[in-house]
Every structure is written in C-alpha cells, then in structure tokens.
Amino acid sequence: MESAKNAWKIHRLTTILLIPLIIYLFVRIIHFSGEPYQLILEELRSLWSILFILIFTVLGLIHMRVGVNEILEDYIHDESAKKVINFLISSFFILILIFVCLSMWLILIF
C-alpha cells in the first residue's frame, strides 16, 4: 500500500513539474519556427537549453516509468513476465536517455 502511495505522489509531482516545461517547450518551438538554423543551434548549445532538455527528459522518463509500472502491476500477474517486461522497459528508457545525451553532445561539438 505504501508503495502505491509513493508511486502516486511521484506521478503527480512529475506531472506538476512537466506542465510548465511543456508550455515553455511549445513557446520555444513556435519562436524557433521563424529563426535561421544557425541561431537555433546557438540557442540549443546554451547551458540553459541543455539543462532544460535533460531535466525534461529525466522527468518525462520518470513519469512514464511510474505510469507503465502501475499498468504492469494492474494487468500482469505472472512474476517472471513482470521481471522480463520491467527489464525491457528499463532498457528502453535507458536507451532514450543515452540517445538524448548523445544528441546533445553532437549539437555541442558541431
């Protein structure tokens, strides 16, 4: 029961934190739509942009992980299947984080 309560709190906290980040992201995308490519790259190379993208990614992955875990708990009852699915989902989320970090690194070096 305590685990479900903590999962609910984490899910709600990440939701609250993601809302202003998503709004800011939409505003930035609209702003970028009229800008030249070089200016967009310069903006993305700034420390603020890198931190924003990393914070957004980590919060989004935590939010998704908690949500997917709740679905697994509700609908998958075989423990060995849960372990395999949890491993696959965790691997997928780690790959997403690696991909985002590599993308940021490529933006910085080019």
LINZIGI-V866866 format. One record per residue. RES is the residue in three letters. BURIAL is 1 if it has 16 or more other C-alpha atoms within 10 Angstrom, else 0. D_LAST is the distance of its C-alpha to the last C-alpha in Angstrom with 1 decimal. Layout:
RES,BURIAL,D_LAST
RES,BURIAL,D_LAST
//
This chain:
MET,0,49.6
GLU,0,47.6
SER,0,44.6
ALA,0,44.8
LYS,0,45.1
ASN,0,42.1
ALA,1,40.0
TRP,0,41.3
LYS,0,40.4
ILE,1,36.8
HIS,1,36.4
ARG,0,37.8
LEU,0,35.7
THR,1,32.4
THR,0,33.7
ILE,0,34.5
LEU,0,31.1
LEU,1,29.2
ILE,0,31.1
PRO,0,29.7
LEU,1,26.1
ILE,0,26.6
ILE,0,28.1
TYR,0,25.3
LEU,0,22.8
PHE,0,24.9
VAL,0,25.2
ARG,0,21.4
ILE,0,21.0
ILE,0,23.8
HIS,0,22.4
PHE,0,19.0
SER,0,21.0
GLY,0,21.8
GLU,0,18.6
PRO,0,16.2
TYR,0,12.9
GLN,0,11.0
LEU,0,13.4
ILE,0,12.9
LEU,0,9.1
GLU,0,10.5
GLU,0,13.3
LEU,1,11.5
ARG,1,9.8
SER,0,13.4
LEU,0,15.5
TRP,0,18.0
SER,0,15.8
ILE,1,14.6
LEU,0,18.3
PHE,1,19.6
ILE,1,17.7
LEU,1,18.8
ILE,0,22.3
PHE,1,22.7
THR,1,21.7
VAL,1,24.1
LEU,1,26.9
GLY,0,26.6
LEU,1,26.8
ILE,1,29.7
HIS,1,31.4
MET,0,31.1
ARG,1,32.2
VAL,1,35.3
GLY,1,36.2
VAL,0,35.9
ASN,0,37.9
GLU,0,40.6
ILE,0,40.9
LEU,0,41.2
GLU,0,43.9
ASP,0,45.8
TYR,0,45.7
ILE,0,45.2
HIS,0,48.2
ASP,0,47.8
GLU,0,46.3
SER,0,44.9
ALA,0,43.2
LYS,1,41.8
LYS,0,40.3
VAL,0,38.7
ILE,0,37.3
ASN,1,36.1
PHE,0,34.3
LEU,0,32.6
ILE,0,31.6
SER,0,30.3
SER,0,28.3
PHE,0,26.9
PHE,1,25.9
ILE,0,24.3
LEU,0,22.2
ILE,0,21.2
LEU,1,20.2
ILE,0,18.2
PHE,0,16.5
VAL,0,15.6
CYS,1,14.4
LEU,0,12.2
SER,0,10.8
MET,1,10.2
TRP,0,8.7
LEU,0,6.1
ILE,0,5.6
LEU,0,5.8
ILE,0,3.8
PHE,0,0.0
//
